[in-house]
Amino acid sequence: MSAAWVIQSESPPIEFIRTLQSHGVAGQYIAQLLWQRDIRDPEKLAGYLNADLYQPTSAFEFGQEMRSAVQRLKAAYESQETVAIWGDFDADGVTSTAVLWDGLGEFFTQTQQLFYFIPNRLTESHGLSARGIDALKANGCQLIVTCDTGSTNLDELTYAQSLGIDVIVTDHHTLPEQRPPVTAILNSRYFPADHPLAKLSGVAVAYKLIEALYQTMPEVPKKPLETLLDLVAIGLIADLVELKGDCRYLAQKGIQQLQTHARRKPSEQTRPGITRLLERCHRSGDRATDISFGLGPRINAVSRIQGDAHFCVELLTSRDMQRCQKLADETELANSRRKALQKDVAQQVAAKLAHLDLSTTGIIVLWDEQWNVGVLGLVAGQIAQEYGRPTILLSTEASDIPANRLIARGSARSANQIDLYQLVKDQAHLLDRFGGHPFAAGLSLPIENLPLFVEAINQRSRQQPIPPTPSLKADLQVTVQELGFELFQELKLIEPCGMGNPIPKLLIQNCWFEVGKHRNTRDWKGQEVRYIQTEFKILDETVTTGFPGLWWGHYSHEIPQGRCDAIVELENNTYRKQYEVRLIAVRPCEAFVQTASPQIDWILDWRTQMSPNSPEKLFKVQTCPTSWKELQVWFRRALNAQSHLAIAYPAPTLNPPHEVWQQLVGIAKYLSRTQKTATRQQLSDRLGVGDRPLKSGFTALEQLGFSVSYSDSFQITWDGAKSQSSETIARSIEQFLAEIREEQFYRRYFYQVPLTTIQNVAFQTIFNL
């Protein structure tokens, strides 16, 4: 079942509104939004609304660890030692590396005294490795500064110490059980949860180290510290950290830096790579979404597709415009390839899920030797969200050559607030390596351990309490007429939006849609990428012209006809030069009442309670319809018989579409094995679906390798030789699921539709007889 909607409606007191007005902020919606999000302290409002008035926390809040780190870097500077930066391959790790490369580059000569190293995403794991440390030692390295990694690599840190290499760790991931043998460890997790620095991501911790170094040796650097803030904002927002305290401040200042890139002439560009990327993704750089939907995915795409993320650091830091243009174009192509590859793997996963018994599966674990490791986290996130179950996807093509073992590597994503990291950690004895946090993790394990791992992690998950179903919260209720520039500018005051401060979700009630065609998106070269979006216009009673919008990842037929309630996010599409909405959710209208409702007193509403006084002549509609045509048949039948009509169907029982598919596959296997038959009515009753989904389901079964025949009843047999390609199977399954989703939408609609609406349609039916 879909998530419940929660409509927030807490109004702020007049004193709070006056406080906002004293800061030059007016508008009913921004006041309500700030109050609902508990941003109420009058003394902190100025710093929240204007980053220039915020007092950032000192880098030396890290205490002795920061003093030790700065002292060691100062000694390295004075002795002209060779320093290496050890980064990571995701957007936070790449920007962390770039911050240290530019920041430490003010103190050490780049490529002569200062180097950086990033593991290959497709062949190596996160974190330090003995092999990489050996390579740095051979290059004369005397000090390693990690970023976005290293806290729990105790064996590797001990090994570096044995080689005479000092290490400064900057990180924000899981804390080690004991302090590692390092010169300093700067990890934001050491702070209490309510500390302003507690949520810093890897790039922000790296920035704080450079900030402390600038303050300690102010005479050395030539470039202002603030020139690093655009990199900090990209890493912070791409890593989905909670944008509160100093995280919010750094993101605000960084976005201000990003905006300057868009305004500068080509000859004045200081980060031409970022400027080029913004052009490629049709973004202006003035919002957090320009990073989360634009820059971040593109930076991540390089290592997902190519494995090596080194050139991303060059893209972000080089001043060579021609070189940056080439690198930005390669990054854009990698992102287009990532989208297509993600779609392919998602279809293959869907095909494998068709053979999985989800009734006994708490944690979905699937693997394949051909899956690209780089996109598994993205696909796992999709599956976890769609199925409401934590998902682990692994590639079995990788091998650990030194140990001569076959290793499966991949990613895990959680759902429904389940601590997936702990579930994986409980199976550490079966794993090769793992790391992450409660909602996302990376792992590798010997292939021979996979069956036992699947059994063990599912058994462990069954011992945990079932978490409550998450709800979808709407922040404000607006009309279509209010959508546009003024509302966008008012809501923009709470930006940057991200984790802990989501984009405001707007409820629009009693609306309807003018739906265009769905289409695949295209890359910057105009080539089609297999990623669906549907264009539409949304209307309500306040307008005569629809307001434009998009529904990403959905087909046009998924947008229902008739009156609806919708939750949307308001966007500024700078590429199309228009304001538009992004559709988040839609459901049958709950409160629409037609005006001038005709008196149709022969229709009775018994959906929730049957009347004790039944008319003598009475027809009952006891099965929830899926279209007005079905009800119109009953209207005509009652009129011809001069009978009352009772709308008496109960609330529909709607199982998740994928569970219906699993049930259909199970029935097909049973009928094939026993050579029994089933009638159409038996199948419809058992599955809870109508003729259209059932027909689509038969088509999907035939693609899997079943043969379906019909005489007086259906007979299903198995012929694996007739099985189609995984892509064809996935497409047919998706069509079946889409049919069920549409039918279930209308079943919900017809259970909830007001009696007055039914009476209006009945009146129109009579009028047209």
ABEGO torsion letter per residue (X at the ends): XBBBBBBBABBBBAAAAAAAAAAGBBEAAAAAAAAAAGBABAAAAAAAABAAABBBBBAAAAEAAAAAAAAAAAAAAAAGBBBBBBBBABAAAAAAAAAAAAAAAAABBBGAABBBBBBBAAABBBEBBAAAAAAAAAAGBABBBBBGBGAABAAAAAAAAAAGBBBBBBBABBBBABBBBBABBBBAAABBAABAAAABBAAAAAAAAAAAAAAABAAABABBAAAAAAAAAAAAAAAGBBBBEAAAAAAAAAAAAAAAAAABBAAABABAAAAAAAAAAGBAGABAAAAAABAAAAAAAAAAAAGBAAAAAAAAABABAAAAAAAAAAAAAAAAAAAAAAAAAAAAAAAAAAABBAAABABBBBBBAABBAAAAAAAAAAAAAAAGBBBBBBBAABBBAAAGBBBBBBBBBBBGGBBAAAAAAAAAAABABBBEBAABBBBBBBAAAAAAAAAAAAAAAAABBBBBBBBBBBABBBBAAABEAAAAAAAAAAOBBEBGBBBBBBBBBGBBBBBBBBBBBBBAAGBBBBBBBBBBBBBBAABABBBBBBBBGBBAAABBBEBBBBBBBBBBBAAAGBBBBBBABBBBBAABBBBGBBBBAABBBAAABBBABBBABBBBBABBBABAAAAAAAAAAAAAAGBBBBBABBBBBBBBAAAAAAAAAAAAAAAAAAGBBBBAAAAAAAAGBBAAAAAAAAAAAAAAGBBBBBBABBBBBBBAAABBBAAAAAAAAAAAAAAAAAAAAAAAAAAABBAAAAAAAAAAAAAAX
